[in-house]
Amino acid sequence: MNSKKRILTGIIAISISAILWGFDGVVLTPRLFDLDVSFVVFMLHIIPFAIMNLFFYKEYKNLKKFNTVDWITVISIALFGGAIGTLSIVKALFLVNFQHLSFVVLLQKLQPIFAIGLAAIILKEKLHKSFLLWAGLAIVAGYFLTFGFEAPTFTVNQNTHKAVLFALLAAFSFGSSTVFSKLILKKYDFKTATFFRYGITSLIMLFIVSFNQKWEQFQVVQTRHLILFLIIGLTSGSGAIFLYYFGLKKVKAIIATICELLFPLSAIFFDFFVNNNSLNTIQWISAIIMVYSIIQLNVNNTKKIQQKNKQLSFTKTNKAVQK
């Protein structure tokens, strides 16, 4: 495959995955609102994991290779990216009751702030001054996206305010998962990481559902619920994740970041045409500023990584020449 075809294939794959996430956040997952949140998250993981077992059962051989650090890392990915992150965003979507779904999805896009910040703490990656500028601007824009020019009043519309907190918790959790994923992907491929992420998340959610005694949910599950579980599992769930990383291997991170903009944009589009909800002028301006700030965060972080890699390559070359 030539360079142009490779890049185009990557762009299409990432774009489709981003649109699927936007469609899911606005059209699919909120339609499960009449079920318990923990039960929904359990089903959204156990069904894709069961399907994965049909094709990737050989991944179990990697269990013999796992050391203590690997186990801690994979469990952290499942806990933050699978259990806490998904529980939080699903809860946020349920709380707004088909109102303002797009701003909940947009707030989740603050994820890179947490990912880059945590990478500095866990992976010891150096933060540039520009991070504070763009991260601060994105957070301020996120505030105006949610509340406009009014101060938050928690005595009115409490569900919306709770949804904001859960959306932010989801952004933090998914950002944490990204950092831990970087660690595990240094040693294993994405197929392995995804397989065990879904498997361990299923076990975590199995414990939560059992502890909360939510098995009676099976009695209220209807055919439409099962169809939604299957559609989400195969498309915006594991399907979109595989598509995203397939595309990520073929394009630069900066291009991937631009393609990912179809996630919030498609969410706004679907929320308007499906639910007849739209952002007001202040929210539009805030959304544009927030998304632009997040792009700058990703661009600057990518440049930093590229410079670091060039320095490492230069150092290795010099050492080889000296020998």
SVG drawing of the C-alpha trace seen along z (x, -y; Angstrom):
<svg xmlns="http://www.w3.org/2000/svg" viewBox="-39 -36 74 56">
<polyline fill="none" stroke="black" stroke-width="0.4" points="0.0,0.0 1.5,-3.4 1.9,-6.3 -1.2,-8.2 -3.4,-5.2 -2.2,-4.2 -2.9,-7.7 -6.3,-7.8 -7.2,-4.4 -6.1,-5.6 -8.1,-8.8 -11.3,-6.9 -10.9,-4.3 -10.4,-6.9 -13.2,-9.1 -15.7,-6.2 -14.8,-5.3 -15.2,-8.9 -18.7,-9.2 -19.7,-5.8 -18.8,-7.2 -20.8,-10.3 -23.8,-8.3 -23.5,-6.0 -23.3,-8.8 -26.4,-10.5 -28.6,-7.9 -27.7,-4.4 -26.6,-4.3 -29.2,-6.9 -31.9,-4.5 -30.9,-2.1 -31.9,-4.6 -34.6,-2.3 -32.0,0.2 -29.5,0.1 -26.2,-1.7 -23.9,1.0 -25.9,3.7 -25.7,1.8 -21.9,1.4 -21.6,5.1 -23.5,6.1 -21.6,3.6 -18.4,5.4 -19.4,9.1 -21.0,9.3 -18.0,8.0 -15.7,10.1 -17.7,13.2 -17.4,12.5 -13.7,11.8 -13.2,15.2 -14.4,16.8 -11.5,15.1 -8.8,14.2 -8.9,17.2 -5.1,17.7 -4.6,14.4 -4.9,16.5 -1.4,17.8 -0.1,14.3 -1.2,14.9 1.9,16.9 4.0,13.8 2.3,11.4 4.4,10.2 3.2,8.2 3.6,4.9 1.7,6.2 -1.2,7.3 -1.3,4.0 -1.3,2.1 -4.0,4.2 -6.2,4.0 -5.8,0.3 -6.8,0.0 -9.9,2.1 -10.7,0.2 -10.4,-3.3 -11.1,-2.9 -13.6,-0.1 -15.4,-0.3 -15.2,-3.8 -15.0,-5.6 -17.9,-3.8 -20.0,-3.9 -19.5,-7.6 -20.3,-8.6 -23.3,-6.3 -24.6,-7.7 -24.0,-11.3 -26.0,-10.4 -28.8,-8.9 -29.0,-11.9 -29.7,-14.5 -32.7,-12.4 -32.1,-13.1 -31.5,-16.8 -28.1,-18.4 -26.5,-15.1 -24.0,-16.9 -22.5,-19.0 -21.9,-15.9 -20.0,-14.3 -18.1,-17.5 -17.0,-17.7 -15.7,-14.1 -13.3,-15.6 -11.3,-17.2 -9.7,-13.7 -6.3,-14.7 -5.8,-17.2 -5.9,-14.5 -3.9,-12.1 -1.1,-14.5 -1.1,-15.6 -1.0,-12.1 1.7,-11.1 3.9,-13.8 3.3,-12.2 3.3,-8.5 5.5,-8.4 7.7,-11.3 7.0,-13.1 8.0,-16.8 5.2,-19.4 5.6,-22.5 4.4,-25.9 1.9,-25.8 0.1,-22.9 -1.0,-25.2 -2.2,-27.8 -4.2,-25.5 -5.5,-23.2 -6.6,-26.3 -8.4,-27.7 -10.1,-24.4 -11.3,-24.1 -12.7,-27.7 -14.4,-27.0 -15.9,-23.8 -17.3,-25.9 -19.1,-28.3 -20.2,-25.4 -22.0,-24.1 -23.2,-27.1 -22.9,-30.1 -22.5,-33.4 -24.5,-32.2 -23.1,-30.9 -24.0,-27.2 -27.0,-26.9 -27.2,-23.4 -30.8,-23.9 -32.1,-23.9 -31.7,-21.2 -29.4,-19.0 -29.3,-16.2 -27.5,-18.4 -24.9,-19.4 -24.4,-15.8 -24.1,-14.9 -21.3,-17.5 -19.4,-15.9 -19.8,-12.4 -18.7,-13.6 -15.5,-15.1 -14.9,-11.9 -15.2,-9.9 -12.7,-12.3 -10.3,-11.7 -10.8,-8.0 -10.4,-7.6 -7.3,-9.9 -5.9,-7.6 -6.6,-4.6 -4.7,-6.2 -1.6,-6.6 -1.7,-3.0 -2.3,-1.8 0.9,-3.4 2.7,-1.3 1.2,2.0 1.5,1.3 5.3,1.0 5.3,4.8 2.1,6.2 0.1,5.3 -3.3,3.6 -5.2,6.8 -3.9,8.3 -4.5,5.1 -8.1,4.8 -8.9,8.5 -7.8,8.4 -9.3,4.9 -12.7,6.2 -12.2,9.5 -11.1,7.9 -13.7,5.1 -16.4,7.8 -15.1,9.4 -15.1,6.1 -18.6,5.3 -19.7,8.9 -18.6,8.2 -20.4,4.8 -23.6,6.1 -23.6,9.1 -22.7,6.8 -25.6,4.5 -27.9,7.5 -28.9,6.2 -29.4,9.6 -33.2,9.0 -32.4,6.7 -32.5,9.8 -36.2,10.0 -36.9,6.5 -34.6,6.8 -36.5,6.6 -35.7,7.5 -34.9,3.9 -32.3,3.8 -30.6,6.9 -30.5,5.5 -28.9,2.3 -26.4,4.2 -25.3,6.1 -25.2,3.1 -23.1,1.1 -20.8,4.0 -20.1,4.6 -20.0,0.9 -19.2,-1.9 -17.8,0.5 -15.0,2.9 -15.6,2.4 -14.8,-1.4 -11.8,-0.8 -10.2,1.7 -11.0,-0.7 -9.4,-3.6 -6.1,-1.8 -6.0,-0.3 -6.1,-3.8 -3.7,-5.2 -1.0,-2.9 -1.3,-4.5 -1.4,-8.2 0.5,-10.7 -1.0,-11.6 -1.8,-15.2 -3.9,-13.8 -5.7,-11.4 -6.5,-14.3 -8.1,-16.3 -10.1,-13.2 -11.3,-12.7 -13.1,-16.1 -15.8,-14.1 -16.7,-12.7 -18.1,-15.9 -19.2,-17.3 -21.2,-14.2 -22.7,-14.2 -23.9,-17.8 -25.3,-16.8 -27.1,-13.7 -28.4,-15.5 -30.0,-18.1 -31.5,-15.9 -32.5,-13.0 -33.4,-14.7 -34.1,-18.3 -31.5,-19.7 -29.0,-22.4 -26.3,-24.5 -26.9,-28.2 -24.5,-30.9 -22.4,-30.9 -22.1,-27.1 -21.1,-27.1 -18.3,-29.6 -17.2,-27.7 -17.3,-24.4 -15.1,-25.8 -12.6,-27.3 -12.5,-24.1 -12.0,-21.8 -9.3,-24.2 -7.5,-24.2 -7.5,-20.4 -6.1,-20.3 -3.3,-22.6 -2.6,-20.4 -2.3,-17.3 -0.2,-19.1 2.2,-20.4 2.4,-17.1 3.1,-15.3 5.8,-17.7 7.4,-17.2 7.4,-13.4 8.9,-13.7 11.7,-16.0 12.4,-13.6 12.6,-10.6 14.9,-12.6 17.2,-13.4 17.2,-9.7 18.0,-8.6 20.8,-11.2 22.3,-10.1 22.2,-6.4 23.9,-7.3 26.6,-9.2 27.3,-6.3 27.4,-3.9 29.9,-6.1 32.1,-6.4 32.2,-2.6"/>
</svg>
